[in-house]
Amino acid sequence: MMSGGAKALTAFVAGGDLKDSVFHELVEALPVAIYTTDADGRLTYFNAAAVKLSGRVPELGTDKWCVTWKIFLPDGTLLPHDQCPMAIALKGAEVPTGIECIAERPDGSRFWFTPCPAVVRNAEGRIIGGINLLMEITDRKHAEIEANEQFRAIVETTPECVKIIAPDGILLFMNPPGLAMVGASAGDALIGRNVYDIIALEDRTRFREFNERICKGEKGSLQFDIVGLKGARRHMETHAAPLRHLDGTTVHLAVSHDITERKRGESAAFRLGAIVDSSDDAIISKNLDGVITSWNKSAQRLFGYTAEEAIGQTVAALLIPDDRQEEEPDILAKLSKGERVDHFETVRRRKDGSLIDISLTISPVKDHQGRIIGASKIARDITERKKSEKRLIEQAQLLDLSSDAILVRDGQDRILDWNRAAEKMYGFTREEALGKISHELLRTEFSEPLPGIQEILLRDGHWSGELIHTSRDGSRIHTLSRWVAERDKKGAVIRILESNNDITERVRVQEEVRRANQDLEQFAFSATHDLQEPLRSIKIYSELLATRHGATADEEARKFITFVHSGATRMEMLVRDLLAYTQVAKFDAPSETADANEALNGALANLGGAISECGAKISADPLPSLPVHGVHLQQVFQNLLGNAIKYRSPDRPPLVHVGVERQDGYWLFAVTDNGIGIDPEYRENIFGIFKRLHTSDEYSGTGIGLAICQRIIDRYHGRIWVESEPGRGSTFRFRLPA
């Protein structure tokens, strides 16, 4: 503002006429030193303020450039008069504004001033003279010097980092404590370099943006990390403000302090607080008088009191039942001696008055001088454990009454209980079994992979299946094993009740029956296969006999030949169906699903002649794919559709529909016709082998078709049955796994 005012005043004087008496008196009265020169710099006028400021009376026409006796630059260098601002201006050069100089009077005293020179030009623009105003700034400069000294003293003695940063990030200044923080032994190791180089990479962009905002006039604070010249990392907090620099630019002045230790403390406190708050156990602090000083969320959940309700109360008054009040003095006495209290099981009272079983672990808390000032207590709810222990005792008493071998295992399969029946079955005493891994002790052979069993147990809470165990004497025991899981509140399996029923004898009998059935099936296969050749011979020779000698034979002989041929034909059909029946039992589990639509179409193709002959109409729903052999499904459809056509009503053409629906993991098929129907008393008999409800004269066939259907469906653990009413048709339903 002073520079702008001085320029305006200079322009005012330059525009006036000093020969005018009024204007002359006005300039003389101004308190600002003013003088004029000709084009060569010789003084042509000076006012009284110029004499007073310079301490001398200049000689007009002789003194040149300036009224002052001697001029010095701010750093103390002598400035020749012909290089002073007025001389520069008269030479036509631009004089920077805001120049500060020191002048010395003849008596040796000095003063600070700011010159404001201007040239005077004629009409042609030629310089014909000049005018200069000298603004004294001694008081201001002395104040600045004093302030700078105070600032220097503060900066050098403060333990904080004080720094000045240019808008482009160049470090202009940093005090000794700051240099020590970044590991610099001297200022030239860092000053003049870009400060961004020591800012941690992840904070560099934020710091650059912060520096730009400060240099644009904002104030602010920032936390960031630095990486010192020796690689040491520190957390810093800085408070910054804009500072007007000597060259007129705005720079970043900041005071930063090292908060590394504070951050470590905050981080540790935060982690500890997070651990305390996230703990499932109640964590409580108290002083040596038993007064509660902290109370976490699990304490609120366990005891029912909020932190506001609990803090400031004594543990004895708030939590301890009347019949256990003697416990608290004993605990406090131990803590005062520096002793811990580990896993002390007791009972405490909740806000609602109910009692809860807990286990206490209490540790003394010391201050920085090592004095015991209180205690930290962890309280764990053991109510469920106590209940479980009680249940186990009761279970053990009940388990000994069972004839099944029963053992209780924990989540790691260690045996917790072992009843008398288990001792008898396996030969291991209860003492020998407890604590052992059950599957290792009994050398369990699983019917399916153990991880799969455990997955089912975890999902459903139970599992059953056959296992093979080895007893103490080495004998192998087949068992029907049932497992039931007990879970905690979070759903984790904590105990497994395993009940094992000895089925060794049953398995032995089943194996004998299986071998007998296998032998019987082999015999039936061999018998039916061996019968085909003689039957074929009987049929062929009966046909030859009828062809060659039928004309000469009498009526009775021709009748006997017909009986032989038809009997052989029926026997051939019977043997073929019996062979098909025996072959049903021989198949491997399907490796892929079969399309029921394709199986139905195959059956319809085989029955095409019969369908066309009787004019049957057969419809079907869209059918699914399912895990069976396609040839077996085709056999079932062919037998059921063939029966529907065979046992049709004589007064109407056959109508047959194949339907299906999904039920409880199965596909339920229904083959419905409008035939003659079946009496209720025969509904179960019709699925037996060789079971017929009609004579061969009425309806052809061997009575094996439905038996084959049932045998196929049984092999897939399905079921077949019939719903019928005489004269109103039948519905054959069968169910197969989806």
Secondary structure, 3 states (H helix, E strand, C coil): CHHHHHHHHHHHHHCCCCCCHHHHHHHHHCCCEEEEEECCCEEEEECHHHHHHHCCCCCCCCCECCCCCEEECCCCCECCHHHCHHHHHHCCCCCCCCCCEEEECCCCCEEEEEEEEEEEECCCCCEEEEEEEEEECHHHHHHHHHHHHHHHHHHHHCCCEEEEECCCCEEEEECHHHHHHCCCCCHHHCCCCEHHHHECHHHHHHHHHHHHHHHCCCCEEEEEEEECCCCCEEEEEEEEEEEECCCCCEEEEEEEEECHHHHHHHHHHHHHHHHHHHCCCEEEEEECCCEEEEECHHHHHHHCCCHHHHCCCEHHHHCCCHHHCCHHHHHHHHHHCCCCEEEEEEEEECCCCCEEEEEEEEEEEECCCCCEEEEEEEEEECHHHHHHHHHHHHHHHHHCCCCCEEEEEECCCEEEEECHHHHHHHCCCHHHHCCCEHHHHCCCEECCCHHHHHHHHHHHCEEEEEEEEECCCCCEEEEEEEEEEEECCCCCEEEEEEEEEECHHHHHHHHHHHHHHHHHHHHHHHHHHHHHHHHHHHHHHHHHHHHHHCCCCCHHHHHHHHHHHHHHHHHHHHHHHHHHHHHCCCCCCCCCCEEHHHHHHHHHHHCHHHHHHHCCEEEECCCCEECCCHHHHHHHHHHHHHHHHHCCCCCCCCEEEEEEEEECCEEEEEEECCCCCCCHHHCCHHHCCCCCCCCCCCCCCCCCHHHHHHHHHHHCCCEEEEEECCCCCEEEEEEEEC
